[in-house]
Amino acid sequence: MRALTPFERLAAAAWAGLAALAALDASRLLPLSRLDVLPLCAFRFLTGIPCPGCGMTHALVAAFQGRFADSARLHPLALPLLAVWTAWLAWGALNRARGRDFSAGWPDLLAGKRAWAALAVVLLVWATKLHAGQAESLGCSINPRTLKPLLVEKKVGAPVTRRREPHAIVEETVLKDGIRLLVRQGDCERYGKRYEFGDIPDNTSLGQRRYYASVAAALLNRPLTGDGALDGPLAQDFADAAPSLRDWLFEKTDHPRAWGECTLSRCFTSFQCEDAVCTVEVRRDDPDHVRLVASFDFPDMPQ
């Protein structure tokens, strides 16, 4: 039985490194978003265009954390790559246990026509992502560098990670009580803000949650910024609208300011607040926790 080749050692170490990075990111000891400020991709740094592998690290980390939908969105090839990669490592470990060479019996997936087919798939996915990125940017005018961060670590009491996307700034943290918070500002021509609170302890049936708009108001009133509340004005809009939302959702009275729906797993409603639209959504993630999303934007009002 021969020793592992340099490639085999590197591939195994890289898999273990990604698994460790995913664990560090999930524990917030080393959030992956802190690496976003580094010019890790020379091609993108020099040309401004993402390379075929851009997004792969984030996608693989998301897959290791079980966030498969996020992984597929970040890079469509991440899940197939991780599946083949993991299967090959398991095959190699079994070979070593049987006293055989690590890759004995494993087909060479990058030889001959297979290599050309793999290259064609990579280029096709790259072209599709570039086209989708260009289409998404059409009509967008917001410069993320003009957007100011909202979260202050001293107020939050926990590390805050942030990244700047093409038309938005995104901040993430875990609050003292374990609630996860994601704040997104920006997007395209119409400025909007989105607050997503995850891992909120709550085992109440969503069909009985007459108070969820009030919960959103309380969360938005937390002192997490230098000026005090995370978003006091938006919290006040939610608090003011809570009675009419309860009427609309649960008593089915005709109220012109609110519309929405409520099921056993999801409650969603939107209402006019000043010249914008406020949205509150609550979903059940597991029997004991819910996720609440509050947003403020300027879409056309539904009829």
DRENPAPA-732787 format. One record per residue (C-alpha): residue in three letters; x, y, z. Coordinates in pm, 1 decimal. Example, Ala and Ser with C-alpha at 12.3 -4.5 7.8 and 13.67 -1.06 7.14 Angstrom:
NUDREN type       xx       yy       zz
NUDREN  ALA   1230.0   -450.0    780.0
NUDREN  SER   1367.0   -106.0    714.0
REM end
This chain:
NUDREN type       xx       yy       zz
NUDREN  MET      0.0      0.0      0.0
NUDREN  ARG    159.6    323.5   -117.0
NUDREN  ALA    149.3    652.0     71.0
NUDREN  LEU   -107.6    915.3    -18.4
NUDREN  THR    -18.3   1132.2   -315.2
NUDREN  PRO     17.5   1511.6   -265.4
NUDREN  PHE   -319.3   1561.9   -438.4
NUDREN  GLU   -493.4   1312.0   -209.2
NUDREN  ARG   -347.1   1474.4    100.6
NUDREN  LEU   -441.7   1822.9    -23.9
NUDREN  ALA   -799.7   1719.6   -110.8
NUDREN  ALA   -853.3   1555.4    228.1
NUDREN  ALA   -705.1   1856.0    411.9
NUDREN  ALA   -918.7   2098.8    211.2
NUDREN  TRP  -1237.3   1903.5    296.3
NUDREN  ALA  -1144.8   1906.9    665.7
NUDREN  GLY  -1056.0   2277.0    644.6
NUDREN  LEU  -1393.8   2364.0    494.8
NUDREN  ALA  -1572.0   2161.0    762.2
NUDREN  ALA  -1375.7   2348.2   1031.3
NUDREN  LEU  -1451.3   2683.9    865.8
NUDREN  ALA  -1822.5   2597.9    859.1
NUDREN  ALA  -1810.7   2515.6   1231.1
NUDREN  LEU  -1626.5   2839.7   1312.1
NUDREN  ASP  -1872.8   3038.9   1104.7
NUDREN  ALA  -2174.0   2875.3   1269.9
NUDREN  SER  -2028.3   2942.8   1616.6
NUDREN  ARG  -1945.9   3303.9   1513.8
NUDREN  LEU  -1583.7   3254.9   1624.8
NUDREN  LEU  -1469.0   3329.1   1268.7
NUDREN  PRO  -1765.5   3446.8   1058.4
NUDREN  LEU  -1703.8   3385.9    691.0
NUDREN  SER  -1829.4   3733.4    602.1
NUDREN  ARG  -1517.9   3881.5    767.0
NUDREN  LEU  -1313.9   3736.7    484.5
NUDREN  ASP  -1523.6   3914.1    220.8
NUDREN  VAL  -1317.0   4231.9    251.3
NUDREN  LEU  -1005.8   4045.4    131.3
NUDREN  PRO   -930.9   4029.1   -244.1
NUDREN  LEU   -922.0   3649.0   -239.5
NUDREN  CYS  -1007.3   3616.1   -609.1
NUDREN  ALA   -734.2   3774.6   -825.7
NUDREN  PHE   -950.4   3746.6  -1138.8
NUDREN  ARG  -1237.1   3938.2   -979.8
NUDREN  PHE   -999.2   4189.8   -820.2
NUDREN  LEU   -836.7   4269.5  -1155.6
NUDREN  THR  -1141.5   4254.2  -1383.7
NUDREN  GLY  -1439.4   4324.6  -1158.1
NUDREN  ILE  -1603.5   4008.2  -1297.6
NUDREN  PRO  -1657.7   3700.1  -1078.0
NUDREN  CYS  -1459.1   3396.2  -1187.0
NUDREN  PRO  -1619.4   3051.8  -1240.7
NUDREN  GLY  -1541.2   2957.0   -881.2
NUDREN  CYS  -1661.8   3275.6   -710.2
NUDREN  GLY  -1915.1   3190.5   -440.8
NUDREN  MET  -1797.4   2829.8   -414.8
NUDREN  THR  -1641.7   2865.0    -67.7
NUDREN  HIS  -1955.1   3027.7     74.8
NUDREN  ALA  -2169.0   2765.3    -98.8
NUDREN  LEU  -1965.6   2474.6     39.7
NUDREN  VAL  -1971.1   2622.1    390.5
NUDREN  ALA  -2349.9   2659.1    362.4
NUDREN  ALA  -2375.2   2294.8    252.8
NUDREN  PHE  -2164.2   2180.1    549.3
NUDREN  GLN  -2406.0   2371.3    774.7
NUDREN  GLY  -2707.3   2202.4    617.8
NUDREN  ARG  -2829.2   2517.9    441.1
NUDREN  PHE  -2871.4   2343.5    106.9
NUDREN  ALA  -3100.8   2603.7    -52.3
NUDREN  ASP  -2848.2   2878.1     26.6
NUDREN  SER  -2569.0   2659.8   -110.0
NUDREN  ALA  -2747.8   2604.2   -441.5
NUDREN  ARG  -2817.2   2975.9   -471.4
NUDREN  LEU  -2456.7   3074.5   -400.7
NUDREN  HIS  -2312.5   2825.2   -651.2
NUDREN  PRO  -2514.0   2554.3   -831.4
NUDREN  LEU  -2214.8   2319.5   -851.9
NUDREN  ALA  -2134.2   2320.3   -479.9
NUDREN  LEU  -2369.4   2039.6   -375.9
NUDREN  PRO  -2268.2   1801.5   -659.5
NUDREN  LEU  -1901.9   1877.0   -590.9
NUDREN  LEU  -1937.5   1814.8   -217.6
NUDREN  ALA  -2129.9   1490.5   -276.5
NUDREN  VAL  -1861.3   1350.2   -510.7
NUDREN  TRP  -1580.2   1481.8   -290.7
NUDREN  THR  -1726.1   1322.7     24.5
NUDREN  ALA  -1796.1    994.4   -153.1
NUDREN  TRP  -1435.4    981.2   -280.0
NUDREN  LEU  -1296.7   1044.1     70.8
NUDREN  ALA  -1521.3    773.1    214.7
NUDREN  TRP  -1407.0    536.8    -62.8
NUDREN  GLY  -1045.0    618.3     15.5
NUDREN  ALA  -1091.1    564.6    388.6
NUDREN  LEU  -1248.3    224.5    319.7
NUDREN  ASN   -959.2    136.4     87.4
NUDREN  ARG   -703.0    225.1    354.2
NUDREN  ALA   -889.8     14.8    609.2
NUDREN  ARG   -862.9   -278.2    366.1
NUDREN  GLY   -492.9   -219.6    308.2
NUDREN  ARG   -534.6    -85.7    -46.6
NUDREN  ASP   -422.2    235.5   -215.7
NUDREN  PHE   -640.4    533.1   -130.5
NUDREN  SER   -796.3    586.7   -476.4
NUDREN  ALA   -788.1    224.1   -592.3
NUDREN  GLY  -1094.8    142.0   -797.5
NUDREN  TRP  -1222.2    501.6   -811.7
NUDREN  PRO  -1281.1    624.1  -1169.7
NUDREN  ASP  -1074.8    917.0  -1294.2
NUDREN  LEU  -1347.8   1178.2  -1334.7
NUDREN  LEU  -1117.7   1433.5  -1497.3
NUDREN  ALA   -969.2   1220.1  -1772.2
NUDREN  GLY  -1035.7   1241.0  -2145.3
NUDREN  LYS  -1389.1   1328.9  -2246.9
NUDREN  ARG  -1499.6   1354.7  -1884.7
NUDREN  ALA  -1265.3   1650.4  -1835.2
NUDREN  TRP  -1407.2   1832.4  -2137.5
NUDREN  ALA  -1762.7   1762.0  -2021.3
NUDREN  ALA  -1682.9   1894.6  -1672.9
NUDREN  LEU  -1523.3   2207.4  -1822.9
NUDREN  ALA  -1830.5   2263.6  -2042.1
NUDREN  VAL  -2061.6   2239.8  -1739.4
NUDREN  VAL  -1846.6   2483.5  -1539.2
NUDREN  LEU  -1841.4   2736.5  -1824.0
NUDREN  LEU  -2216.5   2700.8  -1881.9
NUDREN  VAL  -2292.4   2763.6  -1514.3
NUDREN  TRP  -2051.2   3059.1  -1514.6
NUDREN  ALA  -2216.2   3214.9  -1819.7
NUDREN  THR  -2560.5   3163.7  -1665.6
NUDREN  LYS  -2453.7   3329.5  -1340.8
NUDREN  LEU  -2298.2   3624.2  -1525.4
NUDREN  HIS  -2614.3   3672.9  -1729.8
NUDREN  ALA  -2833.8   3652.2  -1419.9
NUDREN  GLY  -2609.3   3900.9  -1239.7
NUDREN  GLN  -2627.7   4147.2  -1528.0
NUDREN  ALA  -3004.7   4111.0  -1551.2
NUDREN  GLU  -3038.0   4166.9  -1176.9
NUDREN  SER  -2828.8   4483.8  -1199.5
NUDREN  LEU  -3038.0   4643.8  -1475.1
NUDREN  GLY  -3214.4   4948.3  -1338.9
NUDREN  CYS  -3027.2   4931.2  -1007.5
NUDREN  SER  -2871.6   5253.7   -892.5
NUDREN  ILE  -2797.5   5219.2   -519.6
NUDREN  ASN  -2428.8   5229.0   -430.8
NUDREN  PRO  -2369.9   5013.3   -118.8
NUDREN  ARG  -2077.8   5233.1    -14.3
NUDREN  THR  -2323.9   5514.2     58.0
NUDREN  LEU  -2517.2   5294.5    304.2
NUDREN  LYS  -2416.9   5325.4    668.2
NUDREN  PRO  -2404.0   5018.1    894.3
NUDREN  LEU  -2680.9   5001.6   1153.6
NUDREN  LEU  -2544.9   4759.1   1413.4
NUDREN  VAL  -2292.4   4862.1   1678.6
NUDREN  GLU  -2102.6   4580.9   1852.2
NUDREN  LYS  -2098.4   4756.6   2191.0
NUDREN  LYS  -2475.3   4791.1   2181.3
NUDREN  VAL  -2537.3   4443.5   2042.8
NUDREN  GLY  -2300.3   4280.2   2289.4
NUDREN  ALA  -2172.6   4036.3   2025.5
NUDREN  PRO  -1952.4   4041.4   1713.7
NUDREN  VAL  -2115.5   4193.5   1406.5
NUDREN  THR  -2019.8   4079.8   1058.1
NUDREN  ARG  -2103.5   4277.3    747.9
NUDREN  ARG  -2058.3   4249.9    376.0
NUDREN  ARG  -2134.1   4480.6     86.1
NUDREN  GLU  -2318.0   4326.5   -206.7
NUDREN  PRO  -2360.5   4494.2   -548.3
NUDREN  HIS  -2654.1   4706.0   -428.7
NUDREN  ALA  -2687.2   4638.6    -57.3
NUDREN  ILE  -2512.2   4612.3    277.1
NUDREN  VAL  -2581.8   4306.8    493.1
NUDREN  GLU  -2508.3   4277.2    866.2
NUDREN  GLU  -2539.1   3968.4   1086.0
NUDREN  THR  -2502.1   3895.0   1456.1
NUDREN  VAL  -2629.7   3671.2   1735.8
NUDREN  LEU  -2790.6   3857.2   2026.3
NUDREN  LYS  -2731.8   3778.2   2392.8
NUDREN  ASP  -3049.1   3570.9   2417.0
NUDREN  GLY  -2947.6   3355.7   2118.0
NUDREN  ILE  -3171.7   3527.6   1863.5
NUDREN  ARG  -3000.0   3559.7   1526.3
NUDREN  LEU  -3035.0   3893.2   1349.8
NUDREN  LEU  -2974.4   3971.4    983.5
NUDREN  VAL  -3015.3   4330.7    860.4
NUDREN  ARG  -3020.7   4408.4    489.6
NUDREN  GLN  -3028.3   4760.6    348.3
NUDREN  GLY  -3041.6   4867.9    -13.5
NUDREN  ASP  -3127.3   4666.2   -324.7
NUDREN  CYS  -3211.3   4848.1   -647.7
NUDREN  GLU  -3382.6   5172.8   -734.8
NUDREN  ARG  -3611.3   5167.6   -432.4
NUDREN  TYR  -3434.2   5165.6    -99.7
NUDREN  GLY  -3558.1   4909.2    148.7
NUDREN  LYS  -3464.7   4758.5    482.8
NUDREN  ARG  -3517.4   4399.8    595.3
NUDREN  TYR  -3474.6   4267.2    949.3
NUDREN  GLU  -3473.1   3890.4    996.1
NUDREN  PHE  -3483.2   3755.2   1351.2
NUDREN  GLY  -3419.6   3381.7   1379.0
NUDREN  ASP  -3422.8   3122.4   1659.3
NUDREN  ILE  -3692.1   3310.1   1856.1
NUDREN  PRO  -3816.5   3080.7   2137.8
NUDREN  ASP  -4193.3   3039.4   2088.1
NUDREN  ASN  -4411.0   2728.8   2082.8
NUDREN  THR  -4744.5   2904.6   2030.0
NUDREN  SER  -4952.0   2787.8   1734.4
NUDREN  LEU  -4918.4   3042.5   1456.5
NUDREN  GLY  -5293.4   3028.4   1410.1
NUDREN  GLN  -5322.9   3177.3   1760.5
NUDREN  ARG  -5046.2   3435.5   1727.8
NUDREN  ARG  -5251.6   3750.8   1744.6
NUDREN  TYR  -4952.0   3940.5   1876.9
NUDREN  TYR  -4681.6   3879.7   1617.0
NUDREN  ALA  -4681.7   4238.1   1485.1
NUDREN  SER  -4627.3   4349.8   1843.8
NUDREN  VAL  -4337.0   4103.9   1871.7
NUDREN  ALA  -4180.2   4264.9   1563.3
NUDREN  ALA  -4223.2   4608.9   1719.8
NUDREN  ALA  -4055.1   4494.4   2041.1
NUDREN  LEU  -3760.0   4342.3   1853.8
NUDREN  LEU  -3713.1   4656.1   1643.6
NUDREN  ASN  -3710.6   4868.8   1959.1
NUDREN  ARG  -3405.4   4691.4   2100.7
NUDREN  PRO  -3105.5   4921.8   2166.5
NUDREN  LEU  -2867.7   4783.2   1904.4
NUDREN  THR  -2744.0   5099.7   1731.8
NUDREN  GLY  -2553.9   5408.5   1833.6
NUDREN  ASP  -2876.8   5610.5   1830.6
NUDREN  GLY  -3069.6   5370.4   2050.0
NUDREN  ALA  -3339.8   5148.4   1900.2
NUDREN  LEU  -3265.6   4928.9   1601.6
NUDREN  ASP  -3551.5   5094.3   1410.6
NUDREN  GLY  -3782.0   5291.1   1636.9
NUDREN  PRO  -3994.2   5454.6   1361.8
NUDREN  LEU  -4061.5   5121.0   1191.9
NUDREN  ALA  -4135.9   4963.1   1530.4
NUDREN  GLN  -4393.9   5236.2   1594.1
NUDREN  ASP  -4558.9   5168.3   1258.2
NUDREN  PHE  -4589.6   4800.6   1349.1
NUDREN  ALA  -4724.7   4882.5   1695.0
NUDREN  ASP  -4983.2   5123.9   1550.0
NUDREN  ALA  -5094.6   4869.9   1290.7
NUDREN  ALA  -5115.1   4571.4   1526.6
NUDREN  PRO  -5486.0   4614.4   1623.6
NUDREN  SER  -5605.9   4648.6   1264.5
NUDREN  LEU  -5386.3   4355.4   1156.9
NUDREN  ARG  -5545.2   4138.6   1423.7
NUDREN  ASP  -5888.1   4245.5   1304.3
NUDREN  TRP  -5804.6   4170.8    941.5
NUDREN  LEU  -5637.3   3835.4    999.0
NUDREN  PHE  -5853.3   3688.4   1271.5
NUDREN  GLU  -6190.6   3864.1   1270.2
NUDREN  LYS  -6200.2   3908.5    892.0
NUDREN  THR  -6325.7   4265.4    906.0
NUDREN  ASP  -6275.7   4480.3    599.5
NUDREN  HIS  -5980.6   4707.0    672.0
NUDREN  PRO  -5822.4   4899.9    380.6
NUDREN  ARG  -5474.3   4930.5    530.5
NUDREN  ALA  -5388.1   4562.1    572.3
NUDREN  TRP  -5395.5   4235.8    382.8
NUDREN  GLY  -5230.8   3898.6    431.0
NUDREN  GLU  -5278.3   3537.6    532.1
NUDREN  CYS  -5215.0   3306.2    826.2
NUDREN  THR  -5171.8   2927.8    824.1
NUDREN  LEU  -5040.3   2672.0   1072.5
NUDREN  SER  -4679.9   2727.4    957.4
NUDREN  ARG  -4670.1   3087.6    835.7
NUDREN  CYS  -4827.6   3427.3    896.5
NUDREN  PHE  -4773.4   3708.5    647.7
NUDREN  THR  -4918.1   4056.9    620.9
NUDREN  SER  -4837.8   4392.8    461.8
NUDREN  PHE  -4977.0   4737.7    527.1
NUDREN  GLN  -4923.2   5098.4    425.3
NUDREN  CYS  -4683.7   5293.0    648.8
NUDREN  GLU  -4623.6   5651.8    538.3
NUDREN  ASP  -4525.1   5637.4    168.6
NUDREN  ALA  -4384.7   5284.7    188.9
NUDREN  VAL  -4507.5   4933.5    259.6
NUDREN  CYS  -4431.6   4748.3    581.1
NUDREN  THR  -4429.7   4369.3    581.6
NUDREN  VAL  -4429.7   4125.9    872.6
NUDREN  GLU  -4379.5   3752.9    823.5
NUDREN  VAL  -4341.3   3482.7   1085.3
NUDREN  ARG  -4253.8   3120.4   1010.5
NUDREN  ARG  -4215.8   2817.5   1231.5
NUDREN  ASP  -3867.1   2669.0   1202.3
NUDREN  ASP  -3923.8   2391.0   1457.8
NUDREN  PRO  -4176.5   2314.2   1735.6
NUDREN  ASP  -4007.4   2555.6   1978.8
NUDREN  HIS  -3872.5   2837.1   1758.0
NUDREN  VAL  -3999.2   3081.6   1499.8
NUDREN  ARG  -3835.2   3318.0   1252.3
NUDREN  LEU  -3971.9   3669.0   1212.2
NUDREN  VAL  -3900.6   3899.2    917.5
NUDREN  ALA  -3989.2   4268.3    919.6
NUDREN  SER  -3929.0   4483.0    612.9
NUDREN  PHE  -3986.1   4834.8    481.4
NUDREN  ASP  -3981.7   4909.3    108.9
NUDREN  PHE  -4149.8   5092.6   -176.4
NUDREN  PRO  -4317.1   4840.2   -408.7
NUDREN  ASP  -4643.5   4915.3   -585.4
NUDREN  MET  -4937.8   4860.0   -356.9
NUDREN  PRO  -5146.2   4552.4   -445.5
NUDREN  GLN  -5506.6   4611.4   -547.6
REM end
